[in-house]
Amino acid sequence: MISMCKKGLRLGLIQLSVGANKANNVQNALKFVKKAKEGGSNIIVLPECFNAPYGTKYFPEYAESIPDGETSRALSAAAKEVKAYIVGGSIPERDGSKLYNTSTVWSPDGQLVAKHRKMHLFDIDIPGGITFKESEVLSPGNTPCIFDTEYCKIGIGICYDIRFFELAALYRKAGCDILIYPGAFNMTTGPLHWDLLARARAVDNQVFVAAVSPARDEKADYIAYGHTCAVDPWGKTLAQAGAEEELLFADIDFETMKNIRQQIPVSHQKRNDVYDLVVKSNL
Ligand SMILES: O=C(O)CCC(=O)C(=O)O
């Protein structure tokens, strides 16, 4: 499917410092949301787990329900106030007896327009590097998540979801022009994989990709890599943070995307007679 973003668009990407105090984390996020709007952002993105320290021991304590929890209420009010979309990174969500790692998307009138529960849980074991098992406490989401805007369709993944090229390809096939991944890679996988995966998903699918991390905190149990970035469909990095707290802007140039898709028309050259992407979930 060919779809084209219709209007110019500026993304505001917030590489937020996250600490132990939930209220402070949310207040800090709101402060940056306002700055992002002052800088002309139409879509403002927060990082994975922006209201809590990242770690399985923290998820039950910080989890709240969506959309009636305190963080949801704050994001809804902020989106309405600044009149911009907010992709609320992710937060630990409680739904009955289950916990999820969940991203919420708020429209400029403060409505919850999409919710993505991390589909691929971060369970890895690298001896001497990092061992992490989200599935000890979290349940996976089972539904890909696309939201439609006046600019274009946007697909959401959370962190480890970026490693699964099928999800990104599914989003492209469904007409998305931008993929947004709130994420918190670490000091073992981040240095070689974070940029590479963002650029790979962008080039594979000829879409824009934004990957938004918390700032690095050397004293945290889990040390985030940082390096929030935005990449264009050519694989060019449009904006890139270091390790510190930082607000980045990325302008989405739809002409570039259109030209790249015409010049290298891979979407028409797929050998669907030989292979195909089978989607088993409603979008
Ligand atoms: O895939 C990785 O290396 C890191 C993933 C991660 O940190 C996460 O899913 O939260």
The ligand as an SDF file (V2000), in Angstrom:
LIG
                    3D

 10  9  0  0  0  0  0  0  0  0999 V2000
   17.1320   -5.4450   22.7080 O   0  0  0  0  0  0  0  0  0  0  0  0
   17.9050   -4.9330   23.4980 C   0  0  0  0  0  0  0  0  0  0  0  0
   19.1160   -5.0820   23.4130 O   0  0  0  0  0  0  0  0  0  0  0  0
   17.4090   -4.0890   24.6190 C   0  0  0  0  0  0  0  0  0  0  0  0
   15.9320   -4.1910   24.7860 C   0  0  0  0  0  0  0  0  0  0  0  0
   15.4400   -3.5280   25.9980 C   0  0  0  0  0  0  0  0  0  0  0  0
   16.1770   -2.9500   26.7490 O   0  0  0  0  0  0  0  0  0  0  0  0
   14.0250   -3.5340   26.2910 C   0  0  0  0  0  0  0  0  0  0  0  0
   13.2550   -4.1630   25.5750 O   0  0  0  0  0  0  0  0  0  0  0  0
   13.6280   -2.8680   27.2540 O   0  0  0  0  0  0  0  0  0  0  0  0
  1  2  2  0
  2  3  1  0
  2  4  1  0
  4  5  1  0
  5  6  1  0
  6  7  2  0
  6  8  1  0
  8  9  2  0
  8 10  1  0
M  END
$$$$
